[in-house]
Amino acid sequence: MPTLECTSVEGYHSFVNSLVMRVVAMRLEPLAWPLPFEIGSDQDQIGASLVRLSALCVLALGLTACSMTVPVQGQVQAASETFTGSATGYMDGSGKLSVVSSLGASCSGDFVYVSAREGSGTFRCSDGRSGPFTFVSTGRHGTGHGTLGGQAFIFTFGA
């Protein structure tokens, strides 16, 4: 079951677009949430706008840390070794993969999307094996392949 640790990507993009439009138009006054003080003078109005802008910026920065974690399973071809684990993708297009082999090795890797649907990375295992991998994703699931210690492997991820 995939876990999403923030709002949806669509919600995030909608929020950022709304924020950018408000900042560009400098229409900070209509942001309608209560402030902990009364607005009376022009200086208070400017201060209120800065408080609201600061809050929006902090929220936007917090959302950039969004991530989605999905299960991973795979096998080394021409061998009985299998592995299971998880992959976590981040909003910036990077991610981490962590699996455990049926033979006991722990493997981890970093990946990056090289296009909207394709990515690549490198595995490193506790038993000394390493190798590159590539994958194709639909967003919530996908397939990949690579080599690990000179042996071909395949994997799937997602629900």
Backbone as numpy.savetxt, mean C-alpha at the origin, in Angstrom:
# Nx Ny Nz CAx CAy CAz Cx Cy Cz
-8.28 -13.60 3.25 -9.12 -12.42 3.25 -8.23 -11.17 3.25
-8.34 -10.30 2.26 -7.52 -9.10 2.24 -7.87 -8.15 3.37
-6.87 -7.48 3.90 -7.11 -6.45 4.91 -6.67 -5.11 4.37
-7.55 -4.15 4.48 -7.25 -2.79 4.02 -7.17 -1.92 5.26
-6.04 -1.26 5.45 -5.83 -0.49 6.66 -6.06 0.99 6.44
-7.05 1.35 5.63 -7.44 2.74 5.42 -8.70 2.74 4.58
-9.11 3.90 4.11 -10.27 3.95 3.24 -9.91 3.35 1.89
-10.86 3.18 1.03 -10.59 2.64 -0.30 -9.74 3.59 -1.11
-9.11 3.06 -2.14 -8.30 3.90 -3.02 -9.16 4.98 -3.65
-10.38 4.62 -4.05 -11.27 5.62 -4.65 -11.60 6.72 -3.65
-11.87 6.34 -2.41 -12.15 7.32 -1.38 -10.96 8.22 -1.11
-9.78 7.63 -1.11 -8.56 8.40 -0.90 -8.37 9.41 -2.02
-8.50 8.97 -3.27 -8.32 9.88 -4.40 -9.36 10.99 -4.38
-10.60 10.65 -4.04 -11.66 11.65 -3.95 -11.33 12.69 -2.88
-10.86 12.21 -1.72 -10.50 13.12 -0.64 -9.37 14.05 -1.06
-8.31 13.50 -1.65 -7.16 14.32 -2.06 -7.57 15.33 -3.12
-8.38 14.90 -4.09 -8.84 15.84 -5.12 -9.65 16.97 -4.49
-10.52 16.65 -3.55 -11.30 17.67 -2.86 -10.40 18.63 -2.10
-9.40 18.08 -1.41 -8.46 18.91 -0.66 -7.70 19.84 -1.58
-7.20 19.32 -2.68 -6.45 20.15 -3.63 -7.33 21.26 -4.19
-8.55 20.93 -4.54 -9.45 21.96 -5.08 -9.69 23.06 -4.07
-9.88 22.71 -2.80 -10.11 23.72 -1.77 -8.87 24.58 -1.55
-7.71 23.96 -1.53 -6.48 24.72 -1.31 -6.20 25.63 -2.50
-6.33 25.11 -3.71 -6.08 25.92 -4.89 -7.04 27.10 -4.96
-8.29 26.87 -4.65 -9.27 27.95 -4.70 -9.18 28.86 -3.47
-8.36 28.46 -2.48 -8.21 29.20 -1.23 -9.56 29.44 -0.55
-10.41 28.46 -0.66 -11.72 28.52 -0.02 -11.69 27.70 1.25
-10.86 28.09 2.16 -10.70 27.33 3.39 -11.82 27.62 4.39
-12.47 28.79 4.28 -13.51 29.16 5.24 -14.71 28.21 5.23
-15.17 27.71 4.08 -16.36 26.86 4.08 -16.17 25.47 4.68
-14.93 25.11 5.03 -14.74 23.79 5.63 -15.53 23.74 6.93
-16.51 22.88 6.97 -17.51 22.98 8.04 -17.30 21.96 9.15
-16.31 22.17 9.98 -16.27 21.44 11.22 -15.97 22.43 12.32
-16.46 22.17 13.53 -16.34 23.15 14.61 -14.90 23.35 15.05
-14.60 24.57 15.46 -13.30 24.92 16.00 -13.44 25.15 17.50
-12.36 24.97 18.24 -12.46 25.11 19.70 -12.44 26.56 20.17
-12.69 27.53 19.28 -12.72 28.94 19.69 -13.67 29.70 18.78
-14.08 30.88 19.22 -15.01 31.74 18.47 -14.25 32.48 17.38
-14.90 32.68 16.25 -14.32 33.47 15.17 -14.98 34.83 15.18
-14.15 35.88 15.43 -14.70 37.22 15.48 -14.01 38.17 14.52
-12.72 38.25 14.60 -11.96 39.20 13.78 -11.42 38.53 12.53
-10.83 39.36 11.65 -10.19 38.83 10.45 -9.01 37.93 10.83
-8.29 38.30 11.88 -7.17 37.47 12.33 -7.66 36.12 12.81
-8.81 36.10 13.50 -9.39 34.83 13.93 -9.77 33.99 12.72
-10.30 34.63 11.68 -10.69 33.93 10.46 -9.47 33.30 9.79
-8.38 34.04 9.71 -7.14 33.50 9.12 -6.63 32.35 9.97
-6.65 32.52 11.29 -6.21 31.45 12.19 -7.05 30.20 12.03
-8.37 30.40 11.93 -9.27 29.26 11.75 -8.98 28.53 10.45
-8.71 29.29 9.39 -8.39 28.67 8.11 -7.09 27.89 8.20
-6.11 28.42 8.90 -4.84 27.71 9.05 -5.00 26.45 9.89
-5.82 26.51 10.93 -6.08 25.31 11.74 -6.73 24.23 10.88
-7.71 24.62 10.08 -8.41 23.65 9.23 -7.47 23.08 8.16
-6.66 23.95 7.54 -5.72 23.48 6.53 -4.71 22.53 7.14
-4.21 22.86 8.32 -3.26 21.98 9.01 -3.88 20.62 9.29
-5.12 20.60 9.75 -5.80 19.34 10.02 -5.97 18.51 8.76
-6.33 19.17 7.65 -6.48 18.45 6.38 -5.15 17.89 5.91
-4.08 18.64 6.06 -2.76 18.17 5.63 -2.32 16.96 6.44
-2.52 17.01 7.76 -2.17 15.87 8.61 -2.98 14.64 8.21
-4.26 14.82 7.95 -5.11 13.71 7.53 -4.64 13.14 6.19
-4.33 14.01 5.24 -3.86 13.56 3.93 -2.55 12.80 4.05
-1.64 13.29 4.86 -0.37 12.58 5.06 -0.60 11.23 5.71
-1.53 11.17 6.65 -1.84 9.90 7.29 -2.39 8.88 6.32
-3.18 9.33 5.38 -3.76 8.40 4.41 -2.73 7.86 3.44
-1.60 8.55 3.26 -0.58 8.03 2.35 0.05 6.76 2.91
-0.17 6.47 4.17 0.37 5.27 4.77 -0.58 4.08 4.62
-1.61 4.19 3.82 -2.57 3.11 3.62 -1.86 1.88 3.07
-2.39 0.73 3.44 -1.83 -0.51 2.93 -2.93 -1.56 2.81
-2.66 -2.57 1.97 -3.57 -3.70 1.85 -2.73 -4.97 1.94
-3.13 -5.90 2.80 -2.42 -7.16 2.98 -3.28 -8.30 2.46
-2.68 -9.17 1.65 -3.39 -10.32 1.07 -2.56 -11.58 1.29
-3.22 -12.74 1.32 -2.48 -14.00 1.47 -1.72 -14.37 0.19
-0.62 -15.09 0.37 0.21 -15.57 -0.75 0.41 -17.07 -0.58
0.35 -17.81 -1.68 0.70 -19.22 -1.67 1.40 -19.55 -2.98
2.34 -20.47 -2.91 3.07 -20.82 -4.12 3.83 -22.11 -3.96
4.58 -22.44 -5.01 5.38 -23.66 -4.98 6.57 -23.53 -5.91
7.61 -24.26 -5.53 8.78 -24.36 -6.39 8.45 -25.42 -7.43
8.60 -25.07 -8.69 8.30 -26.03 -9.76 9.37 -27.10 -9.77
9.04 -28.28 -10.17 9.94 -29.44 -10.23 10.45 -29.82 -8.84
9.70 -29.47 -7.79 10.05 -29.85 -6.41 8.75 -29.88 -5.60
8.81 -30.48 -4.44 7.61 -30.57 -3.61 7.51 -29.41 -2.62
8.42 -28.48 -2.66 8.43 -27.36 -1.72 7.30 -26.37 -2.03
6.53 -26.04 -1.01 5.46 -25.03 -1.13 5.75 -23.92 -0.12
5.05 -22.82 -0.28 5.19 -21.75 0.70 3.89 -20.98 0.83
3.71 -20.39 2.01 2.54 -19.57 2.30 2.99 -18.34 3.08
2.19 -17.30 2.99 2.52 -16.07 3.72 1.60 -14.95 3.32
2.15 -13.75 3.27 1.33 -12.59 2.94 2.14 -11.54 2.18
1.41 -10.70 1.46 1.99 -9.57 0.75 1.24 -8.32 1.18
1.99 -7.26 1.43 1.39 -5.98 1.80 1.79 -4.94 0.79
0.80 -4.33 0.15 1.04 -3.27 -0.83 0.68 -1.92 -0.24
1.46 -0.90 -0.56 1.26 0.45 -0.04 0.81 1.39 -1.15
0.24 2.52 -0.75 -0.30 3.49 -1.70 0.76 4.05 -2.65
2.04 4.02 -2.25 3.08 4.58 -3.10 3.56 3.60 -4.17
2.95 2.41 -4.25 3.30 1.43 -5.28 4.38 0.45 -4.85
4.83 0.53 -3.61 5.82 -0.42 -3.11 5.12 -1.47 -2.26
5.86 -2.47 -1.83 5.27 -3.48 -0.98 6.30 -4.44 -0.41
5.82 -5.31 0.47 6.66 -6.32 1.12 5.96 -7.66 1.03
6.76 -8.70 0.85 6.28 -10.06 0.73 6.99 -10.89 1.80
6.26 -11.72 2.51 6.84 -12.55 3.55 6.18 -13.93 3.49
6.99 -14.98 3.31 6.47 -16.34 3.22 7.35 -17.29 4.02
6.77 -18.46 4.34 7.50 -19.53 5.00 7.39 -20.77 4.13
8.52 -21.42 3.89 8.59 -22.61 3.04 8.17 -23.85 3.83
7.65 -24.84 3.11 7.30 -26.12 3.75 8.55 -26.84 4.26
9.74 -26.39 3.81 11.00 -26.97 4.28 11.58 -26.16 5.44
10.86 -25.11 5.87 11.28 -24.36 7.04 11.97 -23.03 6.80
12.31 -22.71 5.58 12.98 -21.43 5.30 12.00 -20.27 5.35
12.44 -19.17 5.91 11.65 -17.93 5.89 12.19 -17.06 4.76
11.28 -16.55 3.94 11.69 -15.71 2.82 10.94 -14.38 2.87
11.63 -13.33 2.51 10.99 -12.02 2.44 11.50 -11.29 1.23
10.75 -10.30 0.82 11.16 -9.53 -0.34 10.44 -8.21 -0.41
11.01 -7.33 -1.18 10.39 -6.05 -1.46 9.98 -6.04 -2.92
8.91 -5.33 -3.23 8.49 -5.22 -4.62 8.03 -3.80 -4.91
7.92 -3.51 -6.19 7.43 -2.22 -6.63 6.64 -2.43 -7.91
5.54 -1.69 -8.05 4.78 -1.74 -9.29 5.55 -0.97 -10.35
5.75 -1.59 -11.52 6.44 -0.93 -12.63 5.44 -0.39 -13.64
4.19 -0.78 -13.50 3.08 -0.24 -14.30 1.83 -0.36 -13.43
0.69 0.00 -13.96 -0.54 -0.05 -13.18 -0.89 -1.46 -12.71
-0.48 -2.48 -13.46 -0.85 -3.86 -13.12 0.32 -4.80 -12.91
1.53 -4.38 -13.21 2.68 -5.29 -13.14 3.72 -4.79 -12.15
4.36 -5.75 -11.49 5.39 -5.39 -10.52 6.53 -6.38 -10.53
7.58 -6.03 -9.83 8.74 -6.92 -9.73 9.42 -6.70 -8.38
10.19 -7.70 -7.98 10.88 -7.61 -6.70 11.92 -8.70 -6.58
12.47 -8.83 -5.38 13.50 -9.82 -5.09 13.21 -10.49 -3.77
13.31 -11.84 -3.76 13.18 -12.65 -2.55 14.56 -12.87 -1.93
14.61 -12.96 -0.60 15.80 -13.40 0.13 15.33 -14.36 1.22
15.97 -15.52 1.29 15.53 -16.55 2.24 16.59 -16.79 3.31
16.11 -17.32 4.45 16.99 -17.60 5.58 18.00 -18.70 5.29
17.74 -19.52 4.27 18.68 -20.60 3.92 19.69 -20.17 2.85
19.73 -18.88 2.54 20.73 -18.35 1.60 20.23 -18.17 0.17
19.09 -18.75 -0.17 18.59 -18.60 -1.53 18.04 -17.19 -1.74
18.10 -16.74 -2.98 17.50 -15.46 -3.34 17.18 -15.49 -4.83
16.41 -14.52 -5.28 16.10 -14.45 -6.70 15.01 -13.44 -6.99
14.91 -13.06 -8.26 13.91 -12.07 -8.67 12.55 -12.71 -8.93
11.50 -11.88 -8.88 10.16 -12.32 -9.24 9.42 -11.18 -9.91
8.41 -11.54 -10.70 7.51 -10.57 -11.32 6.08 -11.03 -11.07
5.13 -10.11 -11.18 3.74 -10.48 -10.96 2.82 -9.56 -11.76
1.59 -10.04 -11.95 0.52 -9.27 -12.56 -0.61 -9.24 -11.56
-1.18 -8.06 -11.31 -2.20 -7.89 -10.29 -3.45 -7.23 -10.86
-4.59 -7.64 -10.33 -5.85 -6.95 -10.65 -6.19 -5.96 -9.55
-5.36 -5.86 -8.54 -5.60 -4.99 -7.40 -5.76 -5.77 -6.12
-6.62 -6.78 -6.14 -6.85 -7.60 -4.95 -6.29 -9.01 -5.07
-5.96 -9.44 -6.27 -5.36 -10.75 -6.45 -4.52 -10.76 -7.73
-3.73 -11.82 -7.88 -2.90 -11.92 -9.07 -2.01 -13.15 -9.04
-1.11 -13.22 -10.01 -0.19 -14.34 -10.14 1.21 -13.82 -10.41
2.19 -14.67 -10.08 3.56 -14.28 -10.33 4.46 -15.49 -10.51
5.69 -15.20 -10.90 6.69 -16.26 -11.07 8.07 -15.65 -10.89
9.04 -16.52 -10.67 10.41 -16.06 -10.50 11.34 -17.22 -10.34
12.54 -16.92 -9.88 13.51 -17.97 -9.57 13.98 -17.76 -8.14
14.24 -18.87 -7.48 14.70 -18.84 -6.10 15.82 -19.87 -5.98
17.03 -19.40 -5.78 18.17 -20.30 -5.72 18.34 -21.07 -7.02
18.01 -20.47 -8.14 18.15 -21.11 -9.44 16.97 -21.99 -9.84
15.97 -22.16 -8.98 14.80 -22.97 -9.29 13.60 -22.06 -9.57
12.81 -22.45 -10.57 11.63 -21.67 -10.92 10.54 -21.87 -9.86
9.80 -20.81 -9.56 8.67 -20.92 -8.67 7.52 -20.08 -9.22
6.31 -20.46 -8.80 5.10 -19.72 -9.17 4.32 -19.40 -7.89
3.52 -18.34 -7.93 2.72 -18.01 -6.76 1.45 -17.28 -7.17
0.49 -17.30 -6.26 -0.74 -16.53 -6.41 -0.92 -15.72 -5.13
-1.67 -14.64 -5.24 -1.95 -13.83 -4.07 -3.35 -13.27 -4.15
-3.90 -12.98 -2.97 -5.24 -12.41 -2.88 -6.29 -13.44 -2.55
-7.51 -12.92 -2.45 -8.64 -13.78 -2.07 -9.16 -14.56 -3.24
